[in-house]
Amino acid sequence: MRGRELATTRCVKCHVVESGSDAGASSDYSGPPIVAIFGRPVAAADGFAYSRALSAFGGEWTEDRLFAWILHPMLTVPGALMPEVKSLAEGDIADIVAYLKTVAD
C-alpha cells in the first residue's frame, strides 16, 4: 500500500505510525502517535503536550480534517506547531490518510 510506504518514510520522522509500537507519545518523536487516529478527539493522545491552538480546535479526526491538516496545518489550525510538508502532493496525502484509516492500536 503506497500510503503505508509514505507514512513509514515521511510521517515516522515525527510520529508513531504503526500499531504495536511501544514508543508512545514521548520518546524521540516530536509529534503525537497517529496510530488509531480516526475518530479520536483532536489533541487527545496521552502524554503529549499539544499547542494551545490545536487543543482549542476540538472535534474528532475525520478523513477530511486529517487531509486538510496534513496538506496545510497552519491554515487548518493557525498557531499549530506542525510544519507544512511541502514535498507531498495531494495524492500522496490521500494515500497516507487511506493508510491511517486502516491502522489501529
A tleap script that builds the chain and sets N, CA, C and O, in Angstrom:
source leaprc.protein.ff14SB
mol = sequence {
  NMET ARG GLY ARG GLU LEU ALA THR THR ARG
  CYS VAL LYS CYS HIE VAL VAL GLU SER GLY
  SER ASP ALA GLY ALA SER SER ASP TYR SER
  GLY PRO PRO ILE VAL ALA ILE PHE GLY ARG
  PRO VAL ALA ALA ALA ASP GLY PHE ALA TYR
  SER ARG ALA LEU SER ALA PHE GLY GLY GLU
  TRP THR GLU ASP ARG LEU PHE ALA TRP ILE
  LEU HIE PRO MET LEU THR VAL PRO GLY ALA
  LEU MET PRO GLU VAL LYS SER LEU ALA GLU
  GLY ASP ILE ALA ASP ILE VAL ALA TYR LEU
  LYS THR VAL ALA CASP
}
set mol.1.N position { 0.853 -1.179 0.000 }
set mol.1.CA position { 0.000 0.000 0.000 }
set mol.1.C position { 0.892 1.233 0.000 }
set mol.1.O position { 1.756 1.385 0.864 }
set mol.2.N position { 0.682 2.098 -0.959 }
set mol.2.CA position { 1.505 3.299 -1.103 }
set mol.2.C position { 1.435 4.205 0.123 }
set mol.2.O position { 2.440 4.805 0.506 }
set mol.3.N position { 0.276 4.309 0.734 }
set mol.3.CA position { 0.124 5.146 1.923 }
set mol.3.C position { 0.999 4.683 3.069 }
set mol.3.O position { 1.561 5.501 3.797 }
set mol.4.N position { 1.118 3.371 3.231 }
set mol.4.CA position { 1.989 2.830 4.284 }
set mol.4.C position { 3.436 3.204 4.011 }
set mol.4.O position { 4.160 3.622 4.915 }
set mol.5.N position { 3.850 3.051 2.766 }
set mol.5.CA position { 5.223 3.405 2.396 }
set mol.5.C position { 5.505 4.880 2.693 }
set mol.5.O position { 6.548 5.217 3.254 }
set mol.6.N position { 4.584 5.744 2.320 }
set mol.6.CA position { 4.762 7.178 2.575 }
set mol.6.C position { 4.770 7.481 4.067 }
set mol.6.O position { 5.619 8.234 4.546 }
set mol.7.N position { 3.832 6.900 4.799 }
set mol.7.CA position { 3.751 7.161 6.239 }
set mol.7.C position { 4.987 6.668 6.973 }
set mol.7.O position { 5.496 7.342 7.868 }
set mol.8.N position { 5.469 5.490 6.592 }
set mol.8.CA position { 6.617 4.918 7.303 }
set mol.8.C position { 7.949 5.508 6.864 }
set mol.8.O position { 8.978 5.223 7.476 }
set mol.9.N position { 7.948 6.324 5.816 }
set mol.9.CA position { 9.187 7.006 5.441 }
set mol.9.C position { 9.119 8.502 5.728 }
set mol.9.O position { 10.151 9.132 5.961 }
set mol.10.N position { 7.925 9.076 5.715 }
set mol.10.CA position { 7.796 10.526 5.903 }
set mol.10.C position { 7.244 10.890 7.287 }
set mol.10.O position { 7.855 11.676 8.011 }
set mol.11.N position { 6.111 10.330 7.648 }
set mol.11.CA position { 5.453 10.700 8.902 }
set mol.11.C position { 6.210 10.172 10.124 }
set mol.11.O position { 6.181 10.779 11.194 }
set mol.12.N position { 6.882 9.040 9.950 }
set mol.12.CA position { 7.577 8.393 11.054 }
set mol.12.C position { 8.735 9.241 11.591 }
set mol.12.O position { 9.259 8.963 12.669 }
set mol.13.N position { 9.125 10.252 10.856 }
set mol.13.CA position { 10.174 11.145 11.346 }
set mol.13.C position { 9.723 11.873 12.612 }
set mol.13.O position { 10.546 12.247 13.447 }
set mol.14.N position { 8.406 12.072 12.748 }
set mol.14.CA position { 7.863 12.791 13.899 }
set mol.14.C position { 6.803 12.020 14.678 }
set mol.14.O position { 6.513 12.360 15.825 }
set mol.15.N position { 6.214 10.974 14.064 }
set mol.15.CA position { 5.074 10.281 14.676 }
set mol.15.C position { 5.243 8.764 14.686 }
set mol.15.O position { 5.884 8.194 13.803 }
set mol.16.N position { 4.661 8.122 15.696 }
set mol.16.CA position { 4.492 6.680 15.663 }
set mol.16.C position { 3.352 6.422 14.694 }
set mol.16.O position { 2.262 6.967 14.869 }
set mol.17.N position { 3.584 5.591 13.660 }
set mol.17.CA position { 2.579 5.409 12.620 }
set mol.17.C position { 2.084 3.980 12.473 }
set mol.17.O position { 1.177 3.728 11.680 }
set mol.18.N position { 2.650 3.048 13.208 }
set mol.18.CA position { 2.213 1.659 13.065 }
set mol.18.C position { 1.823 1.084 14.417 }
set mol.18.O position { 2.441 1.380 15.439 }
set mol.19.N position { 0.787 0.257 14.403 }
set mol.19.CA position { 0.350 -0.376 15.633 }
set mol.19.C position { 1.431 -1.323 16.130 }
set mol.19.O position { 2.253 -1.815 15.357 }
set mol.20.N position { 1.412 -1.566 17.423 }
set mol.20.CA position { 2.398 -2.452 18.015 }
set mol.20.C position { 3.646 -1.736 18.478 }
set mol.20.O position { 4.494 -2.334 19.140 }
set mol.21.N position { 3.773 -0.462 18.140 }
set mol.21.CA position { 4.944 0.291 18.584 }
set mol.21.C position { 4.777 0.639 20.049 }
set mol.21.O position { 3.681 0.992 20.485 }
set mol.22.N position { 5.848 0.543 20.804 }
set mol.22.CA position { 5.773 0.893 22.222 }
set mol.22.C position { 6.437 2.234 22.499 }
set mol.22.O position { 6.765 2.547 23.644 }
set mol.23.N position { 6.635 3.028 21.443 }
set mol.23.CA position { 7.321 4.309 21.615 }
set mol.23.C position { 6.473 5.320 22.376 }
set mol.23.O position { 7.019 6.181 23.065 }
set mol.24.N position { 5.177 5.235 22.267 }
set mol.24.CA position { 4.300 6.142 22.987 }
set mol.24.C position { 4.397 7.571 22.498 }
set mol.24.O position { 4.937 7.833 21.423 }
set mol.25.N position { 3.880 8.483 23.278 }
set mol.25.CA position { 3.836 9.880 22.869 }
set mol.25.C position { 5.122 10.623 23.184 }
set mol.25.O position { 5.338 11.715 22.658 }
set mol.26.N position { 5.974 10.070 24.018 }
set mol.26.CA position { 7.214 10.768 24.318 }
set mol.26.C position { 8.317 10.219 23.442 }
set mol.26.O position { 8.185 10.216 22.218 }
set mol.27.N position { 9.374 9.767 24.020 }
set mol.27.CA position { 10.469 9.157 23.272 }
set mol.27.C position { 11.145 10.178 22.367 }
set mol.27.O position { 11.295 11.342 22.738 }
set mol.28.N position { 11.551 9.740 21.186 }
set mol.28.CA position { 12.276 10.598 20.255 }
set mol.28.C position { 11.352 11.294 19.259 }
set mol.28.O position { 11.843 11.943 18.336 }
set mol.29.N position { 10.059 11.184 19.412 }
set mol.29.CA position { 9.103 11.742 18.455 }
set mol.29.C position { 8.675 13.141 18.873 }
set mol.29.O position { 8.362 13.380 20.039 }
set mol.30.N position { 8.662 14.069 17.910 }
set mol.30.CA position { 8.240 15.434 18.208 }
set mol.30.C position { 6.731 15.602 18.077 }
set mol.30.O position { 6.173 16.581 18.573 }
set mol.31.N position { 6.064 14.657 17.414 }
set mol.31.CA position { 4.617 14.704 17.242 }
set mol.31.C position { 3.960 13.543 17.965 }
set mol.31.O position { 4.632 12.574 18.317 }
set mol.32.N position { 2.667 13.626 18.190 }
set mol.32.CA position { 1.955 12.554 18.888 }
set mol.32.C position { 1.809 11.321 17.997 }
set mol.32.O position { 1.950 11.413 16.777 }
set mol.33.N position { 1.526 10.172 18.604 }
set mol.33.CA position { 1.279 8.980 17.788 }
set mol.33.C position { 0.028 9.178 16.938 }
set mol.33.O position { -0.956 9.763 17.389 }
set mol.34.N position { 0.078 8.680 15.696 }
set mol.34.CA position { -1.084 8.801 14.822 }
set mol.34.C position { -1.701 7.444 14.517 }
set mol.34.O position { -2.489 7.300 13.583 }
set mol.35.N position { -1.332 6.455 15.317 }
set mol.35.CA position { -1.964 5.139 15.247 }
set mol.35.C position { -3.384 5.297 15.787 }
set mol.35.O position { -3.587 5.938 16.817 }
set mol.36.N position { -4.349 4.726 15.109 }
set mol.36.CA position { -5.760 4.786 15.529 }
set mol.36.C position { -6.250 6.229 15.687 }
set mol.36.O position { -6.951 6.553 16.646 }
set mol.37.N position { -5.876 7.079 14.749 }
set mol.37.CA position { -6.235 8.494 14.843 }
set mol.37.C position { -7.695 8.762 14.456 }
set mol.37.O position { -8.290 9.717 14.955 }
set mol.38.N position { -8.276 7.949 13.587 }
set mol.38.CA position { -9.640 8.212 13.122 }
set mol.38.C position { -10.661 8.038 14.239 }
set mol.38.O position { -10.703 7.011 14.916 }
set mol.39.N position { -11.483 9.073 14.411 }
set mol.39.CA position { -12.494 9.069 15.449 }
set mol.39.C position { -11.968 9.516 16.797 }
set mol.39.O position { -12.747 9.729 17.726 }
set mol.40.N position { -10.654 9.661 16.918 }
set mol.40.CA position { -10.058 10.105 18.175 }
set mol.40.C position { -10.243 11.609 18.290 }
set mol.40.O position { -10.118 12.326 17.298 }
set mol.41.N position { -10.539 12.094 19.487 }
set mol.41.CA position { -10.626 13.543 19.653 }
set mol.41.C position { -9.285 14.204 19.293 }
set mol.41.O position { -8.220 13.649 19.561 }
set mol.42.N position { -9.353 15.383 18.692 }
set mol.42.CA position { -8.157 16.146 18.352 }
set mol.42.C position { -7.426 16.493 19.647 }
set mol.42.O position { -8.050 16.822 20.655 }
set mol.43.N position { -6.106 16.416 19.607 }
set mol.43.CA position { -5.244 16.789 20.740 }
set mol.43.C position { -5.523 15.934 21.970 }
set mol.43.O position { -5.584 16.450 23.086 }
set mol.44.N position { -5.695 14.619 21.768 }
set mol.44.CA position { -6.084 13.761 22.890 }
set mol.44.C position { -5.140 12.605 23.190 }
set mol.44.O position { -5.456 11.784 24.051 }
set mol.45.N position { -4.008 12.505 22.528 }
set mol.45.CA position { -3.084 11.409 22.828 }
set mol.45.C position { -2.449 11.652 24.192 }
set mol.45.O position { -1.942 12.740 24.464 }
set mol.46.N position { -2.480 10.640 25.041 }
set mol.46.CA position { -1.918 10.759 26.382 }
set mol.46.C position { -0.431 11.081 26.336 }
set mol.46.O position { 0.310 10.551 25.507 }
set mol.47.N position { -0.012 11.948 27.230 }
set mol.47.CA position { 1.396 12.233 27.392 }
set mol.47.C position { 2.007 13.178 26.388 }
set mol.47.O position { 3.226 13.349 26.378 }
set mol.48.N position { 1.200 13.805 25.534 }
set mol.48.CA position { 1.760 14.720 24.549 }
set mol.48.C position { 1.295 16.140 24.848 }
set mol.48.O position { 0.117 16.367 25.123 }
set mol.49.N position { 2.217 17.088 24.793 }
set mol.49.CA position { 1.896 18.498 25.047 }
set mol.49.C position { 1.523 19.172 23.730 }
set mol.49.O position { 2.398 19.529 22.941 }
set mol.50.N position { 0.244 19.343 23.496 }
set mol.50.CA position { -0.256 19.957 22.267 }
set mol.50.C position { -0.194 21.473 22.355 }
set mol.50.O position { -0.188 22.045 23.445 }
set mol.51.N position { -0.148 22.113 21.199 }
set mol.51.CA position { -0.214 23.573 21.166 }
set mol.51.C position { -1.593 24.017 21.647 }
set mol.51.O position { -2.568 23.269 21.573 }
set mol.52.N position { -1.645 25.226 22.130 }
set mol.52.CA position { -2.924 25.795 22.565 }
set mol.52.C position { -3.912 25.834 21.396 }
set mol.52.O position { -5.106 25.589 21.573 }
set mol.53.N position { -3.404 26.145 20.201 }
set mol.53.CA position { -4.266 26.257 19.018 }
set mol.53.C position { -4.906 24.921 18.661 }
set mol.53.O position { -6.105 24.863 18.388 }
set mol.54.N position { -4.120 23.848 18.660 }
set mol.54.CA position { -4.683 22.545 18.303 }
set mol.54.C position { -5.629 22.050 19.393 }
set mol.54.O position { -6.656 21.439 19.095 }
set mol.55.N position { -5.290 22.307 20.643 }
set mol.55.CA position { -6.184 21.919 21.742 }
set mol.55.C position { -7.536 22.607 21.626 }
set mol.55.O position { -8.566 22.013 21.944 }
set mol.56.N position { -7.536 23.854 21.172 }
set mol.56.CA position { -8.778 24.611 21.033 }
set mol.56.C position { -9.558 24.234 19.777 }
set mol.56.O position { -10.744 24.546 19.675 }
set mol.57.N position { -8.920 23.574 18.832 }
set mol.57.CA position { -9.555 23.186 17.566 }
set mol.57.C position { -10.745 22.268 17.819 }
set mol.57.O position { -11.792 22.418 17.189 }
set mol.58.N position { -10.588 21.326 18.731 }
set mol.58.CA position { -11.682 20.459 19.140 }
set mol.58.C position { -12.147 19.483 18.075 }
set mol.58.O position { -11.557 19.391 16.998 }
set mol.59.N position { -13.196 18.767 18.381 }
set mol.59.CA position { -13.771 17.784 17.473 }
set mol.59.C position { -12.952 16.510 17.400 }
set mol.59.O position { -12.082 16.259 18.234 }
set mol.60.N position { -13.244 15.716 16.391 }
set mol.60.CA position { -12.557 14.438 16.181 }
set mol.60.C position { -11.860 14.448 14.833 }
set mol.60.O position { -12.202 15.224 13.940 }
set mol.61.N position { -10.869 13.563 14.705 }
set mol.61.CA position { -10.180 13.421 13.421 }
set mol.61.C position { -11.038 12.610 12.461 }
set mol.61.O position { -11.388 11.460 12.727 }
set mol.62.N position { -11.364 13.235 11.350 }
set mol.62.CA position { -12.098 12.590 10.268 }
set mol.62.C position { -11.185 12.571 9.043 }
set mol.62.O position { -10.100 13.152 9.065 }
set mol.63.N position { -11.612 11.921 8.008 }
set mol.63.CA position { -10.831 11.879 6.778 }
set mol.63.C position { -10.586 13.286 6.233 }
set mol.63.O position { -9.456 13.625 5.880 }
set mol.64.N position { -11.623 14.096 6.164 }
set mol.64.CA position { -11.492 15.454 5.629 }
set mol.64.C position { -10.602 16.334 6.497 }
set mol.64.O position { -9.767 17.079 5.984 }
set mol.65.N position { -10.779 16.245 7.801 }
set mol.65.CA position { -9.970 17.060 8.703 }
set mol.65.C position { -8.498 16.663 8.637 }
set mol.65.O position { -7.618 17.524 8.613 }
set mol.66.N position { -8.237 15.381 8.608 }
set mol.66.CA position { -6.850 14.919 8.566 }
set mol.66.C position { -6.185 15.299 7.245 }
set mol.66.O position { -5.020 15.699 7.229 }
set mol.67.N position { -6.919 15.176 6.136 }
set mol.67.CA position { -6.386 15.573 4.841 }
set mol.67.C position { -6.014 17.059 4.857 }
set mol.67.O position { -4.911 17.426 4.452 }
set mol.68.N position { -6.923 17.905 5.320 }
set mol.68.CA position { -6.671 19.349 5.378 }
set mol.68.C position { -5.493 19.661 6.297 }
set mol.68.O position { -4.666 20.519 5.988 }
set mol.69.N position { -5.425 18.969 7.413 }
set mol.69.CA position { -4.356 19.180 8.386 }
set mol.69.C position { -2.986 18.843 7.798 }
set mol.69.O position { -2.038 19.611 7.960 }
set mol.70.N position { -2.877 17.716 7.125 }
set mol.70.CA position { -1.592 17.327 6.531 }
set mol.70.C position { -1.238 18.256 5.370 }
set mol.70.O position { -0.075 18.622 5.201 }
set mol.71.N position { -2.232 18.635 4.572 }
set mol.71.CA position { -2.000 19.493 3.413 }
set mol.71.C position { -1.509 20.881 3.830 }
set mol.71.O position { -0.513 21.377 3.304 }
set mol.72.N position { -2.211 21.499 4.776 }
set mol.72.CA position { -1.881 22.861 5.218 }
set mol.72.C position { -2.155 23.004 6.717 }
set mol.72.O position { -3.180 23.565 7.104 }
set mol.73.N position { -1.256 22.506 7.559 }
set mol.73.CA position { -1.527 22.558 9.001 }
set mol.73.C position { -1.725 23.972 9.541 }
set mol.73.O position { -2.607 24.195 10.371 }
set mol.74.N position { -0.931 24.918 9.090 }
set mol.74.CA position { -1.031 26.283 9.622 }
set mol.74.C position { -2.293 27.010 9.139 }
set mol.74.O position { -2.783 27.912 9.817 }
set mol.75.N position { -2.814 26.627 7.988 }
set mol.75.CA position { -4.075 27.210 7.521 }
set mol.75.C position { -5.266 26.528 8.190 }
set mol.75.O position { -6.286 27.165 8.456 }
set mol.76.N position { -5.133 25.245 8.456 }
set mol.76.CA position { -6.214 24.496 9.090 }
set mol.76.C position { -6.363 24.886 10.554 }
set mol.76.O position { -7.475 25.066 11.050 }
set mol.77.N position { -5.233 25.014 11.237 }
set mol.77.CA position { -5.234 25.400 12.650 }
set mol.77.C position { -4.147 26.465 12.843 }
set mol.77.O position { -3.011 26.133 13.184 }
set mol.78.N position { -4.489 27.743 12.626 }
set mol.78.CA position { -3.493 28.796 12.811 }
set mol.78.C position { -2.904 28.758 14.225 }
set mol.78.O position { -3.632 28.698 15.216 }
set mol.79.N position { -1.589 28.793 14.292 }
set mol.79.CA position { -0.910 28.748 15.586 }
set mol.79.C position { -0.470 27.355 15.992 }
set mol.79.O position { 0.172 27.184 17.029 }
set mol.80.N position { -0.809 26.359 15.188 }
set mol.80.CA position { -0.392 24.988 15.491 }
set mol.80.C position { 1.103 24.841 15.218 }
set mol.80.O position { 1.699 25.679 14.542 }
set mol.81.N position { 1.694 23.798 15.732 }
set mol.81.CA position { 3.138 23.626 15.639 }
set mol.81.C position { 3.610 22.694 14.526 }
set mol.81.O position { 4.806 22.652 14.239 }
set mol.82.N position { 2.713 21.952 13.896 }
set mol.82.CA position { 3.145 21.022 12.853 }
set mol.82.C position { 3.603 21.797 11.616 }
set mol.82.O position { 2.873 22.647 11.107 }
set mol.83.N position { 4.808 21.501 11.136 }
set mol.83.CA position { 5.273 22.184 9.930 }
set mol.83.C position { 4.587 21.645 8.681 }
set mol.83.O position { 4.142 20.498 8.650 }
set mol.84.N position { 4.510 22.469 7.670 }
set mol.84.CA position { 3.937 22.026 6.400 }
set mol.84.C position { 4.940 21.126 5.681 }
set mol.84.O position { 6.136 21.417 5.644 }
set mol.85.N position { 4.443 20.041 5.116 }
set mol.85.CA position { 5.290 19.120 4.360 }
set mol.85.C position { 5.078 19.451 2.889 }
set mol.85.O position { 4.159 18.936 2.252 }
set mol.86.N position { 5.922 20.300 2.366 }
set mol.86.CA position { 5.723 20.833 1.022 }
set mol.86.C position { 5.952 19.815 -0.080 }
set mol.86.O position { 5.457 20.002 -1.191 }
set mol.87.N position { 6.677 18.756 0.187 }
set mol.87.CA position { 7.003 17.804 -0.874 }
set mol.87.C position { 5.934 16.724 -1.064 }
set mol.87.O position { 6.121 15.818 -1.877 }
set mol.88.N position { 4.831 16.800 -0.340 }
set mol.88.CA position { 3.750 15.823 -0.508 }
set mol.88.C position { 2.672 16.382 -1.423 }
set mol.88.O position { 2.125 17.453 -1.162 }
set mol.89.N position { 2.372 15.668 -2.477 }
set mol.89.CA position { 1.279 16.048 -3.369 }
set mol.89.C position { -0.049 15.645 -2.726 }
set mol.89.O position { -0.078 14.834 -1.800 }
set mol.90.N position { -1.128 16.208 -3.217 }
set mol.90.CA position { -2.449 15.866 -2.661 }
set mol.90.C position { -2.737 14.382 -2.774 }
set mol.90.O position { -3.353 13.809 -1.876 }
set mol.91.N position { -2.306 13.740 -3.858 }
set mol.91.CA position { -2.492 12.294 -4.000 }
set mol.91.C position { -1.723 11.514 -2.949 }
set mol.91.O position { -2.199 10.491 -2.459 }
set mol.92.N position { -0.524 11.998 -2.599 }
set mol.92.CA position { 0.263 11.363 -1.544 }
set mol.92.C position { -0.468 11.458 -0.203 }
set mol.92.O position { -0.533 10.492 0.557 }
set mol.93.N position { -1.009 12.630 0.066 }
set mol.93.CA position { -1.733 12.837 1.321 }
set mol.93.C position { -2.966 11.947 1.370 }
set mol.93.O position { -3.262 11.359 2.411 }
set mol.94.N position { -3.685 11.839 0.268 }
set mol.94.CA position { -4.857 10.951 0.215 }
set mol.94.C position { -4.443 9.504 0.499 }
set mol.94.O position { -5.158 8.777 1.188 }
set mol.95.N position { -3.296 9.089 -0.031 }
set mol.95.CA position { -2.800 7.734 0.228 }
set mol.95.C position { -2.440 7.539 1.698 }
set mol.95.O position { -2.728 6.489 2.274 }
set mol.96.N position { -1.812 8.542 2.306 }
set mol.96.CA position { -1.465 8.455 3.730 }
set mol.96.C position { -2.722 8.366 4.565 }
set mol.96.O position { -2.804 7.539 5.473 }
set mol.97.N position { -3.706 9.205 4.275 }
set mol.97.CA position { -4.963 9.202 5.029 }
set mol.97.C position { -5.651 7.842 4.879 }
set mol.97.O position { -6.169 7.303 5.857 }
set mol.98.N position { -5.661 7.292 3.678 }
set mol.98.CA position { -6.271 5.971 3.462 }
set mol.98.C position { -5.554 4.908 4.285 }
set mol.98.O position { -6.196 4.025 4.856 }
set mol.99.N position { -4.239 4.986 4.349 }
set mol.99.CA position { -3.480 4.025 5.158 }
set mol.99.C position { -3.794 4.205 6.639 }
set mol.99.O position { -4.026 3.222 7.342 }
set mol.100.N position { -3.806 5.444 7.123 }
set mol.100.CA position { -4.058 5.677 8.538 }
set mol.100.C position { -5.435 5.201 8.963 }
set mol.100.O position { -5.640 4.866 10.130 }
set mol.101.N position { -6.382 5.167 8.035 }
set mol.101.CA position { -7.720 4.631 8.347 }
set mol.101.C position { -7.657 3.141 8.685 }
set mol.101.O position { -8.548 2.614 9.351 }
set mol.102.N position { -6.610 2.471 8.229 }
set mol.102.CA position { -6.503 1.022 8.456 }
set mol.102.C position { -5.682 0.670 9.694 }
set mol.102.O position { -5.648 -0.494 10.095 }
set mol.103.N position { -5.021 1.654 10.307 }
set mol.103.CA position { -4.110 1.388 11.419 }
set mol.103.C position { -4.842 1.564 12.747 }
set mol.103.O position { -5.371 2.635 13.046 }
set mol.104.N position { -4.860 0.512 13.520 }
set mol.104.CA position { -5.491 0.543 14.832 }
set mol.104.C position { -4.465 0.199 15.897 }
set mol.104.O position { -3.393 -0.327 15.597 }
set mol.105.N position { -4.803 0.501 17.147 }
set mol.105.CA position { -3.913 0.138 18.265 }
set mol.105.C position { -3.719 -1.356 18.334 }
set mol.105.O position { -3.004 -1.846 19.208 }
savepdb mol mol.pdb
quit
